[in-house]
Structures are given as structure tokens and as C-alpha cells.
């Protein structure tokens, strides 16, 4: 049986799950919800980078990303920040959905699956 490792867990969720050479991240959200979409996106990217590093991976190994954005009017600004972040790596498969988030001040949340 393959080992399952879960990191940064609480009673509700694990931030990181590792299994079979894959890392699954919980939805990553900004730390400062007063920032605009660009600022919040950059914080989320930093959180993804840190979580992937903790799991022994990095953004170059991302296989898929699910992006939840609260207002599609911010889509172009988000894509600009995204493209700066992934510059130099082949982007993962990605879906973007307009959605209400748990914290009404969050503008963005991203879930990632990556290889290790």
C-alpha cells in the first residue's frame, strides 16, 4: 500500500496531501484580504510556492490548477499576474470559475495538483 502523507492539518482539512508521487493542495487564499486582485494573486502564488516546496515540488511540476475568482472583471489583471508568476515554465492545465468565496474579501482562491 502506498503511503498517504497529510501536512498542516486541522479538524476540517489538510493544506497538503501527498500520495503516489503527487501533491494535492487545498485552496490557497491571500493572507491580506485588503489587497487588489494583483496583490492577492501574488500572495496566493507565494503560498502555492511555499506549500509545493514543503511537499518536495515546485510550480514547474504543476499538472493542474483550479482558479476561483469572485469577479470576472478581474480576469485580465489576474492573468497578467499569473503569466508573470509562471514565466519560464510550461503552464499546467487550468480551469477558471467565477465563484463566491468563504471570505467575501478574498478575490481569488487556487487549488493545485503537482507531481513531486
C-alpha positions as CSV (number, residue, x, y, z in Angstrom):
1,X,0.0,0.0,0.0
2,X,1.3,3.5,-0.9
3,X,1.7,5.9,2.0
4,X,-0.5,8.9,2.3
5,X,1.0,11.9,4.0
6,X,-1.0,14.9,5.1
7,X,0.6,18.1,6.3
8,X,-0.7,21.2,8.0
9,X,-3.9,19.5,9.0
10,X,-6.7,20.7,11.4
11,X,-10.1,19.3,12.2
12,X,-11.5,20.4,8.9
13,X,-8.8,20.0,6.2
14,X,-5.2,19.3,5.3
15,X,-3.4,22.0,3.4
16,X,-1.2,19.4,1.7
17,X,-1.8,15.8,0.8
18,X,0.9,13.6,-0.8
19,X,0.3,10.2,-2.4
20,X,1.8,8.2,-5.2
21,X,4.3,10.9,-6.3
22,X,1.6,13.6,-6.4
23,X,0.9,16.6,-4.2
24,X,-2.6,18.0,-3.8
25,X,-3.0,21.4,-2.3
26,X,-6.1,22.8,-0.6
27,X,-7.4,26.0,-2.0
28,X,-4.8,28.7,-1.4
29,X,-6.0,32.1,-0.5
30,X,-4.4,35.5,0.2
31,X,-3.1,36.5,3.6
32,X,-4.1,40.1,3.2
33,X,-7.7,40.4,2.0
34,X,-7.4,44.2,1.7
35,X,-5.2,44.0,-1.4
36,X,-6.4,44.3,-5.0
37,X,-6.6,41.3,-7.4
38,X,-2.9,41.6,-8.3
39,X,-1.7,41.8,-4.7
40,X,-4.0,38.9,-3.6
41,X,-2.9,36.8,-6.6
42,X,0.8,37.3,-5.8
43,X,0.2,36.3,-2.2
44,X,-1.6,33.2,-3.3
45,X,1.2,32.3,-5.7
46,X,3.7,32.7,-2.8
47,X,1.6,30.4,-0.7
48,X,1.5,27.8,-3.5
49,X,5.2,28.0,-4.0
50,X,5.8,27.5,-0.2
51,X,3.3,24.6,0.0
52,X,4.8,22.9,-3.0
53,X,8.3,23.3,-1.6
54,X,7.2,21.8,1.7
55,X,6.0,18.8,-0.3
56,X,9.2,18.5,-2.3
57,X,7.8,20.0,-5.5
58,X,7.6,23.3,-7.4
59,X,5.5,25.2,-9.9
60,X,7.3,23.7,-12.8
61,X,5.7,20.3,-11.8
62,X,2.1,21.6,-11.6
63,X,-0.2,19.4,-13.6
64,X,-3.5,21.3,-13.0
65,X,-4.8,24.4,-11.3
66,X,-8.4,25.3,-10.5
67,X,-8.8,29.1,-10.2
68,X,-11.8,30.5,-8.4
69,X,-12.2,34.3,-9.0
70,X,-15.0,36.4,-7.5
71,X,-15.4,38.8,-10.4
72,X,-14.6,38.1,-14.0
73,X,-13.9,41.8,-14.4
74,X,-10.6,40.9,-12.6
75,X,-9.7,38.1,-15.1
76,X,-7.3,40.1,-17.3
77,X,-5.4,41.5,-14.3
78,X,-5.3,38.0,-12.7
79,X,-3.9,36.5,-16.0
80,X,-1.2,39.2,-16.1
81,X,-0.1,38.3,-12.6
82,X,-0.4,34.5,-13.4
83,X,1.7,34.9,-16.6
84,X,4.4,36.7,-14.7
85,X,4.5,34.0,-12.0
86,X,4.7,31.1,-14.4
87,X,7.1,32.8,-16.8
88,X,9.8,30.3,-17.8
89,X,7.7,27.2,-17.1
90,X,5.1,25.3,-19.1
91,X,1.7,26.2,-17.6
92,X,-0.5,23.5,-16.1
93,X,-3.9,22.6,-17.4
94,X,-6.2,25.2,-15.8
95,X,-9.8,26.0,-15.3
96,X,-11.1,29.3,-14.1
97,X,-14.6,29.7,-12.5
98,X,-16.4,32.8,-11.1
99,X,-17.4,31.9,-7.6
100,X,-18.4,33.3,-4.2
101,X,-15.6,32.5,-1.7
102,X,-15.9,31.9,2.1
103,X,-14.4,35.2,2.9
104,X,-16.2,37.9,0.9
105,X,-13.0,40.0,0.8
106,X,-11.0,37.3,-0.9
107,X,-10.9,37.9,-4.7
108,X,-9.0,34.7,-5.6
109,X,-8.5,31.1,-4.5
110,X,-6.4,28.5,-6.3
111,X,-6.2,24.7,-5.9
112,X,-3.2,22.9,-7.4
113,X,-2.2,19.3,-8.2
114,X,1.5,18.7,-8.9
115,X,4.0,15.9,-9.4
116,X,6.8,15.5,-6.9
